[in-house]
């Protein structure tokens, strides 16, 4: 199987959120930058923040995993990411709630594949 690419495999995961998530300001070590879900460069730059956000529903409020451990996101120190400041997409009525696990898995694989355009 070929490696995943942004244009072919990832952009479509966020297609319905692109208009509503235009110019979202995010703090970076270089100051505030804006996230553009339809832009390869922007998604590549903010990939980890996006991963944290789409994994934001992996644990319940008591800290118990809601998905199989093999799907959980780990932070750079190896610990599970148990919360997100702004899970993506938002819960109803503003959004749809958790992305399908298959979509999250695709994004994670794209990151592991090297985030090809």
Residue pairs with C-beta under 8 A, 6 or more apart in sequence:
3 113
3 114
3 116
4 10
4 106
4 109
4 110
4 113
4 116
5 110
5 116
5 117
6 40
6 43
6 44
6 110
6 115
6 116
6 117
7 40
7 117
9 106
9 110
10 43
10 106
10 107
10 110
11 38
11 40
11 43
13 99
13 103
13 106
13 107
14 21
14 37
14 38
14 43
17 37
17 88
17 89
17 95
18 36
18 37
18 38
21 35
21 37
21 88
22 36
22 37
23 34
23 35
23 36
24 34
24 35
25 32
25 33
25 34
25 35
26 32
26 33
26 34
26 35
26 46
26 49
33 45
33 46
34 42
35 42
35 43
35 46
35 49
35 50
36 42
36 43
37 43
40 117
43 50
44 115
47 111
47 115
50 88
50 107
51 73
51 81
51 107
51 108
51 111
52 73
52 81
52 84
52 85
53 84
53 86
53 87
53 88
54 87
54 88
54 99
54 103
54 104
54 107
55 72
55 73
55 81
55 84
55 104
56 83
56 84
56 86
56 87
56 88
57 66
57 87
57 97
57 98
58 65
58 66
58 67
58 71
58 72
58 73
58 80
58 81
58 82
59 65
59 66
59 80
59 82
59 83
60 66
63 82
65 72
65 80
67 101
71 101
71 104
71 105
72 80
72 81
73 80
73 81
73 108
74 80
74 81
75 81
87 98
88 95
88 99
89 95
89 96
89 97
89 98
89 99
90 97
91 97
110 116
